[in-house]
Amino acid sequence: MKIGIIGNGKMGIGLQDAALEKKLEITLPDTPLRVEEQLSFSDQPDILIDFSHPDNLDKLLSYSLSNQLPLVIGTTGYTKEQLQAIKDHAQHVPVLYSANFSLGIMVMNQLVGQAAALLHDWQIELIEKHHSQKKDAPSGTAEQLLQTIQHVRDLQPVHNWQGKKREEAQIGVHSIRAGSFPGEHEVLFAGPDEVFTIKHEAFSSRIFALGALQAASWLKDRSPGYYKLEDLLINEGV
Ligand SMILES: NC(=O)c1ccc[n+]([C@@H]2O[C@H](COP(=O)([O-])OP(=O)(O)OC[C@H]3O[C@@H](n4cnc5c(N)ncnc54)[C@H](OP(=O)(O)O)[C@@H]3O)[C@@H](O)[C@H]2O)c1
């Protein structure tokens, strides 16, 4: 399996290193992403992994469709329309999208959903910390945790409280951008006179790269469809 890696930033480089470590073959686009309208590889990949920027989505989907290549996407910051375009694309090729490729976050997401449902009248705050170069806020993972909470509780997000007092049916979402945090997510549940938190800390971005490579190995044999990390973990029994 030859993996085409889209993205040459922190994650793209990390992915190249992790692939080397796992003795997996990789290939890179011929030209820098910002320059060309279309993706091209002189060494044709069997599958694509994208950790780049939402601006690359059109060329990514177009290359995947015309070459019938499965697609693993880890980029965050997509609009709702772009996320829908990714789902539509999955009618033609297998697609696995995850805003976070860590096993810990997947379990955290499930625990947060359970806690939000059980503690149905507790107040909830969502706090995420990332390095200062991160382009989107809140993080894709925070958005994912928020969706999980909103699935069981009708709460409207307010970012950093915007200088206002908390109202009923709201959830505070806080983004810290400083230093070199690879990614920290915390969900705080506050009841009358008690509080508890569910927290995940990534110590390096290597976990995301290894998770994406594992996803690629699994996805290459799937039928067209839209897959989540949970599908891989359930099927592989991880
Ligand atoms: N799913 C996960 O587990 C996970 C984990 C970590 C990060 N991420 C996400 O993965 C993505 C990449 O993260 P990173 O840390 O590698 O970021 P990064 O170091 O900033 O690299 C971004 C990459 O995207 C390219 N790029 C940036 N702006 C662009 C534009 N306007 N048009 C075309 N290409 C552009 C950059 O090209 P240049 O080199 O030309 O700037 C670079 O190759 C982000 O969306 C991040 O949130 C996901």
The ligand as a MOL file (V3000), in Angstrom:
LIG
                    3D

  0  0  0     0  0            999 V3000
M  V30 BEGIN CTAB
M  V30 COUNTS 48 52 0 0 0
M  V30 BEGIN ATOM
M  V30 1 N -7.3920 14.7180 13.1450 0
M  V30 2 C -6.3760 14.8010 13.9820 0
M  V30 3 O -6.1060 13.8930 14.8070 0
M  V30 4 C -5.5110 16.0360 13.9260 0
M  V30 5 C -4.3840 16.1500 14.7580 0
M  V30 6 C -3.5760 17.2750 14.6150 0
M  V30 7 C -3.8900 18.2430 13.6630 0
M  V30 8 N -5.0110 18.1000 12.8870 0 CHG=1
M  V30 9 C -5.3620 19.0510 11.8350 0
M  V30 10 O -4.5590 18.7710 10.7010 0
M  V30 11 C -4.3500 19.9790 9.9500 0
M  V30 12 C -2.8570 20.2140 9.7510 0
M  V30 13 O -2.2670 20.4040 10.9980 0
M  V30 14 P -0.7150 20.8080 11.1210 0
M  V30 15 O -0.4550 20.9070 12.5810 0
M  V30 16 O 0.1390 19.9390 10.2700 0 CHG=-1
M  V30 17 O -0.7620 22.2870 10.4730 0
M  V30 18 P 0.4170 23.0870 9.7970 0
M  V30 19 O 1.7250 22.7080 10.3870 0
M  V30 20 O 0.0110 24.5130 9.8180 0
M  V30 21 O 0.4050 22.5770 8.2590 0
M  V30 22 C -0.6760 22.8900 7.4040 0
M  V30 23 C -0.4770 22.3290 6.0100 0
M  V30 24 O -1.5440 22.8210 5.1920 0
M  V30 25 C -1.0170 23.6780 4.1700 0
M  V30 26 N -1.8190 24.9060 4.0550 0
M  V30 27 C -2.0280 25.8410 5.0060 0
M  V30 28 N -2.8200 26.8220 4.5400 0
M  V30 29 C -3.1210 26.4920 3.2640 0
M  V30 30 C -3.9130 27.0890 2.2470 0
M  V30 31 N -4.5680 28.2310 2.4590 0
M  V30 32 N -4.0170 26.4650 1.0500 0
M  V30 33 C -3.3610 25.3190 0.8260 0
M  V30 34 N -2.5910 24.7000 1.7530 0
M  V30 35 C -2.4690 25.2830 2.9530 0
M  V30 36 C 0.3810 24.0510 4.6310 0
M  V30 37 O 1.1320 24.3560 3.4900 0
M  V30 38 P 2.4010 25.3320 3.6090 0
M  V30 39 O 3.4940 24.4170 4.0320 0
M  V30 40 O 2.5260 25.8790 2.2320 0
M  V30 41 O 2.0510 26.3700 4.6340 0
M  V30 42 C 0.8160 22.7660 5.3380 0
M  V30 43 O 1.2040 21.7960 4.3890 0
M  V30 44 C -5.0550 21.0800 10.7610 0
M  V30 45 O -6.3560 21.2610 10.2330 0
M  V30 46 C -5.1290 20.5050 12.1590 0
M  V30 47 O -6.1730 21.0360 12.9280 0
M  V30 48 C -5.8060 17.0210 13.0080 0
M  V30 END ATOM
M  V30 BEGIN BOND
M  V30 1 1 1 2
M  V30 2 2 2 3
M  V30 3 1 2 4
M  V30 4 1 4 5
M  V30 5 2 4 48
M  V30 6 2 5 6
M  V30 7 1 6 7
M  V30 8 2 7 8
M  V30 9 1 8 9
M  V30 10 1 8 48
M  V30 11 1 9 10
M  V30 12 1 9 46
M  V30 13 1 10 11
M  V30 14 1 11 12
M  V30 15 1 11 44
M  V30 16 1 12 13
M  V30 17 1 13 14
M  V30 18 2 14 15
M  V30 19 1 14 16
M  V30 20 1 14 17
M  V30 21 1 17 18
M  V30 22 2 18 19
M  V30 23 1 18 20
M  V30 24 1 18 21
M  V30 25 1 21 22
M  V30 26 1 22 23
M  V30 27 1 23 24
M  V30 28 1 23 42
M  V30 29 1 24 25
M  V30 30 1 25 26
M  V30 31 1 25 36
M  V30 32 1 26 27
M  V30 33 1 26 35
M  V30 34 2 27 28
M  V30 35 1 28 29
M  V30 36 1 29 30
M  V30 37 2 29 35
M  V30 38 1 30 31
M  V30 39 2 30 32
M  V30 40 1 32 33
M  V30 41 2 33 34
M  V30 42 1 34 35
M  V30 43 1 36 37
M  V30 44 1 36 42
M  V30 45 1 37 38
M  V30 46 2 38 39
M  V30 47 1 38 40
M  V30 48 1 38 41
M  V30 49 1 42 43
M  V30 50 1 44 45
M  V30 51 1 44 46
M  V30 52 1 46 47
M  V30 END BOND
M  V30 END CTAB
M  END
